[in-house]
Amino acid sequence: MAADPVEILRTLIRCPSVTPHEGGALAYLDALLSNAGFATHRVTLTGPDTPDVENLYARFGRRGPNLCFAGHTDVVPPGNAEHWRFPPFEGAIQDGMIYGRGAVDMKGGVAAFIAAGLDFAAAHGHDPDHADLPGSVSFLLTGDEEGPAINGTEKLLRWLADRDERTDHCVLGEPTSRAVLGDMVKIGRRGSLSGTLTVHGRQGHVGYPHLAENPIPGMVKLLAALKAEPLDGGNDHFQASNLEVVSVDVGNPAFNVIPAEARARFNIRFNDLWTPDTLAAEIARRMTTAAGNEVRFALAFEERSSDSFLTAPGAFVDLVVEAIREATGRRPELSTTGGTSDARFIKDCCPVIEFGLVGTSMHAVDESTPIDEVRALARVYAGVLARYFAVFGR
């Protein structure tokens, strides 16, 4: 490849773009892409009680189909830099590895698809109106993925829609590989629903329990009912939905006081057998049945839930799989496991697939990735571009 993804990655790592700060990362990519003939747009998005966030959209070509590569340049804080082998924003290379915050999550993926896009533009003379251009390639980059994800991809997609800007398919460069590059690609994600269960009692003295109502036995009963039966058995593309209780608290510092109430928080990662509404109704049914007339409780669900989604196997999935096989020699597992990503927003606009580096060191001290895998990932993305326009181009 003419464009070197490792040098792009080193430059990005040296930009301290700890969410929500841009840190120079998007400015660098803006200049790099505009010089290569891309039409670039820096978009600052805002919201009430949230920090302003800079985002970037860039496109080469004016006609469809438009293959979009999406990702984020913001990173989580590095923690104590003294615990790192190399400074976290240095981009040090040693023994074939590149170190730095964001090397894996996900500046490595961004660098790889930017390099593939630069080579695509160079092959067409940096001319977005080139007669032989089979379509468009675009980049959708946010600075608000590691943060609350309010002023990032979701709003940037609305910004595109307001300008009648269409994306036909999308590759999200999140680190999806499990042990070696190319062993897993994400064709969907489970949904996420969070809730708070409050059991009401009556405060009183432990020596006079008949004058009080302890909410803790009721909480134990309701939590047991939540976990007593599986939500489902999964299906061909998704594992079974799973509920995890993540917090139980009564806020009681005293040994001689029966508390007035108890709270528990839980999260459910669910498959496409449910929607947030049908799942919330099932949880409420289980709680009501278990409570009977004995336990007084309240159930509240967080507003920012996310749906599950699936990009069904077909032409788009096949071409990505073949590009991975050619560059890595591996045929990836088609997976829907793991947490949520910005694909939960993109799937409402176009089919989306996630593929990127091995994610074992993401968010960790000494985050790092082999430089050979960064270059191999760029070759995968270049292969996706070539195959995409052969299949979907006009």
C-alpha positions in Angstrom: 0.0 0.0 0.0 1.2 3.5 -0.8 -0.3 5.0 2.3 1.3 3.7 5.5 -1.3 2.9 8.2 1.4 2.6 10.9 2.6 6.1 10.4 -1.0 7.4 10.4 -1.6 5.4 13.6 1.5 6.8 15.3 0.4 10.3 14.5 -3.1 9.6 15.9 -1.7 8.1 19.1 0.3 11.3 19.6 -2.9 13.2 19.7 -4.2 13.1 23.3 -7.8 12.9 22.3 -9.2 11.7 25.7 -13.0 11.9 25.3 -14.5 14.4 24.8 -11.4 16.4 23.6 -10.5 16.3 20.0 -6.7 16.5 20.8 -5.7 17.2 17.2 -6.8 13.8 15.8 -9.6 15.0 13.7 -7.7 18.1 12.5 -4.9 15.8 11.3 -7.3 13.5 9.5 -9.2 16.4 8.0 -6.0 17.8 6.4 -4.8 14.4 5.3 -8.1 13.6 3.5 -8.8 17.0 2.1 -5.3 17.0 0.5 -6.3 13.7 -1.2 -9.4 15.1 -2.8 -12.0 14.2 -0.1 -14.8 16.7 0.7 -14.5 17.1 4.4 -16.8 18.5 7.0 -15.9 19.2 10.6 -19.2 19.1 12.6 -19.4 20.3 16.2 -22.4 18.8 17.9 -23.9 20.0 21.2 -26.6 19.1 23.7 -28.0 20.2 27.0 -25.7 19.4 29.9 -23.2 17.7 27.7 -19.8 18.8 26.3 -19.5 20.0 22.8 -18.0 17.3 20.6 -16.1 17.6 17.3 -16.8 15.1 14.6 -15.7 14.6 11.0 -17.4 13.4 7.8 -15.4 13.0 4.6 -16.4 11.6 1.2 -14.5 10.9 -2.1 -16.9 10.6 -5.0 -20.3 12.2 -5.7 -22.4 9.2 -6.8 -23.6 6.0 -5.2 -23.2 3.5 -3.9 -21.5 5.0 -0.9 -19.4 2.7 1.2 -18.8 4.2 4.6 -16.1 3.4 7.1 -17.0 4.5 10.6 -15.1 4.8 13.8 -14.0 7.1 16.7 -10.8 8.9 17.6 -11.6 9.6 21.2 -10.0 7.3 23.7 -10.4 6.5 27.4 -8.0 8.1 29.9 -4.6 6.3 30.2 -4.6 6.2 34.0 -1.2 6.6 35.7 1.3 7.1 32.9 4.1 5.8 35.2 2.6 2.3 35.0 3.0 2.3 31.2 6.1 0.7 29.5 6.2 3.7 27.2 4.3 7.1 27.5 0.7 6.4 26.5 0.7 9.2 23.8 4.1 8.6 22.3 3.3 5.9 19.7 6.4 3.9 20.6 7.4 0.9 18.4 9.4 -1.9 19.8 9.7 -5.6 18.8 7.1 -5.3 16.1 4.5 -3.7 18.4 3.1 -0.2 18.5 2.1 1.0 22.0 -0.2 3.8 23.0 -3.7 4.7 24.2 -6.1 4.0 21.3 -3.7 1.7 19.4 -6.5 -0.9 19.5 -9.6 1.0 20.4 -9.8 2.3 17.9 -7.2 4.4 16.2 -5.6 1.3 14.7 -8.8 0.6 12.8 -9.2 4.3 11.8 -5.6 4.4 10.5 -6.1 1.2 8.5 -9.3 2.3 6.7 -7.9 5.8 6.2 -4.9 4.3 4.5 -7.1 2.1 2.3 -9.2 5.2 1.4 -6.2 7.3 0.5 -5.0 4.5 -1.8 -8.4 4.3 -3.4 -8.4 8.1 -4.0 -4.9 8.0 -5.4 -5.9 5.2 -7.9 -8.4 7.6 -9.3 -6.1 10.6 -9.5 -7.4 12.3 -6.4 -10.3 13.3 -8.6 -13.8 12.7 -7.1 -15.4 13.1 -10.5 -13.1 10.6 -12.2 -14.9 8.9 -15.1 -14.1 5.4 -13.9 -15.0 6.0 -10.2 -17.4 3.2 -9.4 -19.1 5.0 -6.5 -18.0 6.8 -3.3 -16.0 6.0 -0.2 -16.7 8.0 3.0 -15.5 8.2 6.6 -17.7 8.9 9.5 -15.6 9.7 12.6 -16.8 10.8 16.0 -15.1 12.1 19.2 -17.9 10.8 21.4 -17.9 7.1 21.5 -16.0 6.4 24.7 -18.1 9.1 26.5 -21.9 9.4 26.7 -22.3 8.9 22.9 -24.9 11.7 22.7 -23.1 14.3 20.5 -21.4 11.8 18.2 -22.5 9.2 15.7 -26.2 9.3 16.4 -26.5 13.1 15.8 -23.9 13.0 13.0 -26.1 10.5 11.1 -29.0 12.9 11.5 -26.8 15.7 10.2 -26.1 13.6 7.1 -29.8 12.8 6.6 -30.7 16.5 6.8 -28.3 17.0 3.8 -29.7 14.0 1.9 -26.4 12.3 2.3 -26.8 8.6 1.9 -24.6 5.7 3.1 -25.4 2.4 1.4 -23.3 0.0 3.5 -20.9 0.6 6.5 -17.9 -1.1 8.0 -17.2 -0.1 11.6 -13.5 -0.6 12.5 -14.0 -1.7 16.2 -11.6 -4.3 17.5 -13.6 -7.4 16.9 -10.9 -10.0 16.4 -10.7 -12.3 19.5 -7.2 -14.0 19.4 -5.7 -13.3 16.0 -6.6 -10.8 13.3 -9.4 -12.3 11.2 -10.9 -14.8 13.5 -14.2 -12.9 14.2 -16.4 -10.4 12.5 -19.5 -8.9 14.0 -22.6 -9.1 11.9 -24.9 -7.8 14.7 -25.1 -6.9 18.3 -27.4 -7.7 21.2 -29.6 -5.0 22.6 -29.1 -3.4 26.0 -31.8 -2.6 28.6 -31.0 -1.3 32.1 -33.4 -1.0 35.0 -33.6 -0.2 38.7 -35.7 -2.2 41.1 -36.8 -0.6 44.4 -38.4 -2.5 47.2 -40.2 -0.4 49.7 -40.3 -1.2 53.4 -40.7 0.7 56.7 -37.8 1.9 58.8 -37.6 0.8 62.4 -35.6 -0.6 65.3 -34.1 -4.1 64.8 -35.2 -4.9 68.4 -38.8 -4.2 67.4 -39.2 -5.8 64.0 -43.0 -6.0 64.3 -43.0 -2.2 64.1 -41.0 -2.2 60.9 -41.0 -3.8 57.4 -37.7 -5.0 56.2 -37.4 -4.6 52.4 -34.4 -6.9 52.0 -36.2 -10.3 52.1 -38.5 -8.9 49.4 -35.6 -7.8 47.3 -34.0 -11.3 47.6 -37.3 -12.8 46.5 -37.7 -10.6 43.5 -34.1 -10.9 42.3 -34.4 -14.7 42.6 -37.5 -14.5 40.3 -35.5 -12.4 37.8 -32.9 -15.1 37.4 -35.1 -18.2 38.0 -35.9 -18.9 34.3 -33.9 -18.1 31.2 -35.3 -15.3 29.1 -34.9 -17.4 26.0 -32.7 -20.1 24.4 -31.1 -17.9 21.7 -31.3 -18.7 18.0 -29.2 -19.3 14.9 -27.4 -15.9 15.1 -27.7 -14.9 18.8 -26.8 -16.5 22.1 -29.4 -16.5 24.8 -30.4 -13.2 26.3 -28.7 -12.6 29.7 -29.6 -10.5 32.8 -27.0 -9.5 35.2 -27.6 -7.8 38.6 -24.9 -5.2 38.9 -25.7 -3.5 42.2 -27.7 -4.1 45.4 -27.8 -1.4 48.0 -29.7 -0.2 51.0 -27.4 2.6 52.1 -27.6 1.6 55.7 -24.6 2.3 57.9 -26.2 1.1 61.2 -26.5 -2.3 62.7 -29.6 -1.5 64.7 -31.8 0.0 62.0 -34.1 -1.8 59.6 -33.8 0.2 56.3 -36.8 1.8 54.6 -36.0 0.5 51.1 -33.6 -1.5 49.0 -32.4 -0.9 45.5 -31.0 -3.1 42.8 -29.7 -2.3 39.4 -29.5 -4.7 36.5 -28.7 -4.8 32.8 -30.0 -7.2 30.1 -28.1 -8.0 26.9 -30.8 -9.4 24.7 -31.2 -10.9 21.2 -33.6 -10.2 18.4 -36.4 -12.3 20.0 -37.1 -9.2 22.1 -37.5 -5.4 21.8 -36.9 -3.1 24.7 -40.6 -2.7 25.2 -41.5 -6.5 25.1 -38.6 -7.2 27.4 -39.5 -4.5 29.9 -43.0 -6.0 29.9 -41.7 -9.5 30.6 -39.6 -8.2 33.5 -42.5 -6.3 35.0 -44.7 -9.5 34.7 -42.1 -11.6 36.5 -41.8 -9.0 39.3 -45.6 -8.6 39.7 -46.0 -12.4 39.9 -43.2 -12.9 42.4 -44.3 -9.9 44.6 -47.9 -10.9 44.9 -49.5 -9.0 47.8 -46.4 -9.3 50.0 -43.7 -7.1 48.4 -44.2 -3.5 47.6 -41.9 -2.5 44.7 -41.2 0.0 41.9 -39.5 -0.8 38.6 -37.9 1.9 36.3 -36.0 1.4 33.1 -33.4 3.7 31.7 -34.5 5.7 28.6 -31.3 5.1 26.6 -31.8 1.4 25.7 -30.6 0.0 22.4 -32.2 -2.5 20.1 -30.5 -5.7 18.9 -29.7 -5.9 15.2 -28.5 -8.3 12.6 -26.9 -7.8 9.1 -28.0 -11.1 7.6 -25.5 -13.1 5.7 -25.5 -12.3 2.0 -23.5 -10.4 -0.6 -22.2 -7.7 1.8 -21.2 -10.2 4.5 -19.7 -12.5 1.9 -17.4 -9.9 0.4 -16.1 -8.8 3.8 -15.4 -12.4 4.8 -13.6 -13.0 1.5 -11.4 -9.9 2.0 -10.5 -11.1 5.5 -9.7 -14.6 4.2 -7.5 -13.2 1.4 -5.5 -10.8 3.7 -5.2 -13.1 6.7 -5.7 -16.6 5.5 -8.6 -17.0 8.0 -12.3 -17.4 7.6 -13.9 -15.4 10.5 -16.6 -16.5 12.8 -19.8 -14.5 12.2 -20.6 -13.3 15.7 -23.1 -11.1 17.5 -21.5 -11.3 20.9 -20.0 -8.6 23.1 -21.2 -5.2 24.2 -22.8 -2.3 22.3 -21.1 -0.1 19.8 -22.0 2.8 17.5 -23.3 0.2 15.1 -26.5 0.4 17.1 -27.0 3.9 15.5 -25.7 3.1 12.0 -27.9 0.0 11.5 -30.9 2.4 11.2 -29.3 4.0 8.1 -27.7 1.0 6.3 -26.4 -2.5 6.8 -23.3 -2.5 9.0 -20.6 -5.0 9.8 -17.8 -4.6 12.4 -14.3 -5.8 11.8 -11.0 -4.7 13.4 -7.9 -5.6 15.4 -7.6 -8.0 18.3 -9.1 -6.3 21.3 -7.4 -8.0 24.3 -5.4 -4.9 25.3 -8.1 -2.2 24.8 -8.5 0.2 27.7 -5.6 -1.5 29.4 -2.2 -0.3 30.5 0.3 -0.8 27.7 -2.4 -1.0 25.0 -0.7 -2.2 21.9 -1.0 -4.1 18.7 1.4 -5.7 16.2 2.3 -3.4 13.4 2.0 -6.2 10.9 -1.6 -6.6 11.9 -2.3 -2.9 11.4 -0.9 -3.3 7.8 -2.9 -6.5 7.3 -6.1 -4.7 8.5 -5.5 -2.0 5.9 -5.2 -4.7 3.2 -8.5 -6.2 4.4 -10.2 -2.8 4.1 -8.7 -2.3 0.6 -10.0 -5.7 -0.3 -13.4 -4.7 0.9 -13.4 -1.6 -1.2 -12.4 -3.5 -4.3 -15.0 -6.2 -3.9 -17.7 -3.8 -2.8 -17.7 -1.9 -6.0 -17.4 -5.1 -8.1 -20.6 -6.3 -6.4 -22.6 -3.1 -5.8 -21.0 -0.6 -8.2 -22.8 0.7 -11.2 
